[in-house]
Amino acid sequence: MLAGAGAWAAAVAPASWAQFRIEISGVGATQLPIAVATFRQVGEPPPADVAAIVRANLERSGVFRASSPPAAIDETTQPSLPEWRAQNVDALVAGTVQRGGDGRFEVRYKLWDTVRNEELLGRSRLVLAADLRLAAHKIADEIHLKLTGERAVNATRIAYVLRQGKRYTLNITDADGENGQVALASSEAIISPAWAPDGRQLAYVSFETGKAAVWVQDVLSGQRRMVANFRGSNSAPAFSPDGRTLAVALSQGGLTQLHSIPAAGGAATRLTNSNAIDTEPVYSADGRFIYFVSDRGGGPQIYRIEAAGGPATRITFEGDYNISPSLSPDGRLLAFVGRQGSAFRLMTQELDGGSVRTLTDTRDDERPSFAPNGRLIVYATRMQGADTLMTTTLDGKIKTRLATSGADMREPAWGPFGEPDAPTRR
C-alpha cells in the first residue's frame, strides 16, 4: 500500500456470497444485548447462514452485543420473555429459512423485546438463493431501526479497488465486503471511486488512456463515459449532493487546482487559484462548501471554500500533515488521515471547533469514507503484510476487517442508502 503521501499525490474472481469471513474486534461501552437464534431450516439447506449474518451485522454497528443461544426456537415459538430477560438478554430474534418448490427461499423471523415483554416484529420475505445475504442484511437493518429508531447500513454497498499483480478491478460489494461483483477490470491503475448520491453511478479515475482521466459508469448497465480528459492530470472526482456536478482536481499543464464540471461532461470551471497543489475535493452534505487538501501553508492541510469558489478557510491545524477528507452526512464531523510521527492514522475532528480524535493504532491508513447513516467509517490500511479494508465505529472501539481474497484492497467508498425495500408480510 502507498502511504498517505502517495495516496495524496497521486481480476480476481468475485468472492462467494455464501462465505462469511468478516472479523470483529473491540468492545463498546454500552451495547444492547441481543440473542439471535440459529434459524430453523426446512427442506434444502440454504447457501447462506442468515442468522450468523444478522448477528455479525448487529455487532459491527457497535450498538449491539449479539449472542447465539443454544435454545432451539423459531418464529412460531412462544418464548418466556421474562426468562430470557433474566439471562441479561434485552431482545430476542428467531426465525426459519424454508426452500420452496420454485427454488426460492422464504425467510421468516420475529423480534421480541424482553424488557417490555412484547413482540416487536414478525416478518417474512421470499427471495432467490442469490439474494439470501441481502435478505439477512435487510433483516438486520429492520431490527436495528426498530430497537434504536435509527437507520442501519447493512444493505448498502461499498466500492473499492482490488489490485493483484498488474491487474486492477473496481469492485462493488455488500457493506460487509461480501457478495462482490466486478464493475471494471483493467491492466492500468484505477483510483478514487466516488458514488453518485442516488447510488446509480460511480465516478473514478482510470489510467487506461495513458494518463489520468475521469470516467462515470452506470452501476447496473456497466455503460460508462469519459467526462474529464483535459490536458494534464484529471483526478479526485466528487459528486455534488444533487448529482449534477463533479468537483475534480485538474493540472491542465500546471499546478493541480480544483474545478467543477457537469457530471455528464463539459467545460471546466476553475474554483481555486493558488500557488500550491489543491486536490481531493468533497462536497458538504448541503452542497454549500467544498473541503479539500492543499499545501498552500507549507504542508498538506484540509481547507474549505464555497462550492462556487472563493477564499479558502483552513480547517485542520493539529499536526503537520492531514489529507483525505470525508464528511459525515450530518455535516458535523470530518474524518481524515493525519500523520503522527511516521504513521498515517485515521482521525476525526468536530467541525464546530471540537477536539481531534485518533481512531486507529495502525500505520498506513488511507481514504476514509462515512457510512450513509454517519455511524461507521470504512478505510483502507495495511495489516499482516496485506492491504485490507476496515470499518470502525466513531469512537474507534469496534473495528471490522472486511472479507479479503489475499489481493490488495484499496480506495473504499461507502455508497448511499438504496431504494426503500418493498413491503414485507407481517
C-alpha positions, 0 to 999 in steps of 0.5 A: 500500500502507498502511504498517505503521501502517495495516496495524496499525490497521486481480476480476481474472481468475485468472492462467494456470497455464501462465505462469511469471513468478516472479523470483529474486534473491540468492545463498546461501552454500552451495547444492547444485548441481543440473542439471535437464534440459529434459524430453523431450516426446512427442506434444502439447506440454504447457501447462506447462514442468515442468522450468523449474518444478522448477528455479525451485522448487529455487532459491527454497528457497535450498538449491539452485543449479539449472542447465539443461544443454544435454545432451539426456537423459531418464529412460531415459538412462544418464548418466556420473555421474562426468562430470557430477560433474566439471562441479561438478554434485552431482545430476542430474534428467531426465525426459519429459512424454508426452500420452496418448490420454485427454488426460492427461499422464504425467510421468516423471523420475529423480534421480541423485546424482553424488557417490555415483554412484547413482540416487536416484529414478525416478518417474512420475505421470499427471495432467490438463493442469490439474494439470501445475504441481502435478505439477512442484511435487510433483516438486520437493518429492520431490527436495528431501526426498530430497537434504536429508531435509527437507520442501519447500513447493512444493505448498502454497498461499498466500492473499492479497488482490488489490485493483484499483480498488474491487474486492477478491478473496481469492485462493488460489494455488500457493506460487509465486503461480501457478495462482490461483483466486478464493475471494471477490470483493467491492466492500468491503475484505477483510483478514487471511486466516488458514488453518485448520491442516488447510488446509480453511478460511480465516478473514478479515475482510470489510467487506461488512456495513458494518463489520468482521466475521469470516467462515470459508469452506470452501476447496473448497465456497466455503460460508462463515459469519459467526462474529464480528459483535459490536458494534464492530470484529471483526478479526485472526482466528487459528486455534488449532493444533487448529482449534477456536478463533479468537483475534480482536481485538474493540472491542465499543464500546471499546478493541480487546482480544483474545478467543477464540471457537469457530471455528464461532461463539459467545460471546466470551471476553475474554483481555486487559484493558488500557488500550491497543489489543491486536490481531493475535493468533497462536497458538504452534505448541503452542497454549500462548501467544498473541503479539500487538501492543499499545501498552500501553508507549507504542508498538506492541510484540509481547507474549505471554500464555497462550492462556487469558489472563493477564499479558502478557510483552513480547517485542520491545524493539529499536526503537520500533515492531514489529507483525505477528507470525508464528511459525515452526512450530518455535516458535523464531523470530518474524518481524515488521515493525519500523520503522527510521527511516521504513521498515517492514522485515521482521525476525526475532528468536530467541525464546530471547533471540537477536539481531534480524535485518533481512531486507529493504532495502525500505520498506513491508513488511507481514504476514509469514507462515512457510512450513509447513516454517519455511524461507521467509517470504512478505510483502507490500511495495511495489516499482516503484510496485506492491504485490507479494508476496515470499518470502525465505529466513531469512537474507534472501539469496534473495528471490522476487517472486511472479507479479503481474497489475499489481493490488495484492497484499496480506495473504499467508498461507502455508497448511499442508502438504496431504494426503500425495500418493498413491503414485507408480510407481517 
